[in-house]
Structures are given as C-alpha cells and as structure tokens.
Amino acid sequence: MQHRHKHRPMILIIDDDNKEQGIMTSLLSEAGYRVLSAEDGETGYHRALFAKPDLILLDVMMPGIDGYDTCKMLRKHSRTQHIPIFFKTCKGDNQSFADGLETRA
C-alpha cells in the first residue's frame, strides 16, 4: 500500500521571547504545521533562506536586527521575497502599523 505524503505547511517564527515562541510553536504544531524558530533577525533570515517556509511570523521588537530590518532583508532576496510575513507586536499605535505596511511592500 502506498502512502501519500501530504505537504504540511511550514511556519518560521522569529521572536526573541522564548515563552511566546514556545506557545506559538505548541499551538501551530498541534494544528498540523511544521514549525521552525529563530531567536533573532539574523538567524531567522538565514533559516528562511535555507528552509523557504510558507509563512513567517515576525516579532517587530527584537535586539540587534529588529523585525522591520529583517523584513527588508527578506524582501530583497529572491528566495524569500514572496513569503507572506505577519508582524507580531505589542505596539498598537498607527505609526507602527504604517511602518509595517511600508516595510512589507
């Protein structure tokens, strides 16, 4: 009997908060997604280039390379420029929302 391997979408979580990362990883894994994670923008960028995830969940506020700069780097590379990116932030102001939209373009 042949087994068909279903494509399980892969999600990359880039977040410096280990607790948040753990919660999201558990929830997404239980929902059937493959999950990769990175604790900073640079590592996340390299993991995205290597793994080409189907979706990236990206924390805006991280030390070193923040989420906006990580997004800019991902958009410049042909391997990652079309991957959907969702920003995760506790900032609720209009400027942060506008910055996120501008960066994803």
C-alpha positions as CSV (number, residue, x, y, z in Angstrom):
1,M,0.0,0.0,0.0
2,Q,1.4,3.4,-1.0
3,H,1.4,6.2,1.5
4,R,0.8,9.7,0.2
5,H,2.9,12.4,1.9
6,K,0.8,15.4,2.4
7,H,2.6,18.7,2.3
8,R,2.3,20.2,5.8
9,P,2.9,23.9,5.6
10,M,6.0,25.2,7.4
11,I,5.9,28.3,9.5
12,L,9.0,30.2,10.7
13,I,8.7,32.0,14.0
14,I,11.2,34.8,14.5
15,D,10.9,36.0,18.1
16,D,13.4,36.7,20.9
17,D,10.8,35.9,23.6
18,N,11.3,32.1,24.3
19,K,8.0,31.9,26.2
20,E,6.0,33.4,23.3
21,Q,7.9,31.3,20.8
22,G,7.1,28.1,22.8
23,I,3.4,28.9,23.0
24,M,3.2,29.6,19.3
25,T,5.2,26.5,18.4
26,S,3.0,24.3,20.5
27,L,-0.3,25.7,19.1
28,L,0.9,25.5,15.5
29,S,2.4,22.0,15.8
30,E,-0.9,20.8,17.3
31,A,-2.7,22.3,14.4
32,G,-0.5,20.2,12.0
33,Y,2.1,22.8,10.9
34,R,5.8,22.2,10.7
35,V,7.4,24.9,12.8
36,L,10.9,26.4,12.7
37,S,12.1,29.1,15.1
38,A,14.8,31.7,15.4
39,E,15.6,34.0,18.4
40,D,16.9,36.9,16.3
41,G,16.5,38.5,12.9
42,E,19.9,37.4,11.5
43,T,19.3,33.7,12.4
44,G,15.7,34.0,11.1
45,Y,16.9,35.4,7.8
46,H,19.3,32.6,7.3
47,R,16.7,29.9,8.3
48,A,14.2,31.4,5.8
49,L,16.8,31.3,3.0
50,F,17.5,27.7,3.7
51,A,14.0,26.3,4.5
52,K,11.8,28.6,2.4
53,P,8.9,28.5,4.8
54,D,5.3,29.0,3.7
55,L,4.7,31.8,6.3
56,I,6.9,33.9,8.6
57,L,5.6,35.2,12.0
58,L,8.0,38.0,12.8
59,D,8.4,39.9,16.0
60,V,8.9,43.6,15.5
61,M,10.8,44.5,18.7
62,M,14.0,42.4,18.9
63,P,17.5,43.3,19.9
64,G,20.0,43.7,17.1
65,I,18.2,43.5,13.8
66,D,14.6,44.4,14.5
67,G,11.6,42.9,12.7
68,Y,11.4,45.8,10.2
69,D,15.0,45.4,9.1
70,T,14.7,41.6,9.0
71,C,11.6,42.0,6.7
72,K,13.6,44.4,4.4
73,M,16.4,41.8,4.1
74,L,13.9,39.0,3.3
75,R,12.2,41.1,0.7
76,K,15.5,41.8,-1.1
77,H,16.3,38.1,-1.6
78,S,14.7,36.2,-4.5
79,R,14.3,33.1,-2.4
80,T,12.3,34.8,0.3
81,Q,10.7,37.9,-1.3
82,H,7.3,36.3,-1.9
83,I,6.9,34.6,1.5
84,P,3.9,36.1,3.4
85,I,5.1,37.8,6.6
86,F,2.9,38.6,9.6
87,F,4.3,41.1,12.1
88,K,3.8,40.4,15.8
89,T,4.0,43.4,18.1
90,C,2.6,44.8,21.3
91,K,2.7,48.3,19.8
92,G,-0.7,49.5,18.9
93,D,0.0,52.9,17.5
94,N,-0.8,54.0,13.9
95,Q,2.9,54.7,13.2
96,S,4.0,51.1,13.9
97,F,1.2,49.9,11.7
98,A,2.2,52.2,8.9
99,D,5.9,51.2,9.3
100,G,4.9,47.6,9.0
101,L,2.9,48.1,5.8
102,E,5.7,50.2,4.3
103,T,8.4,47.6,5.1
104,R,6.4,44.7,3.6
105,A,6.0,46.4,0.2
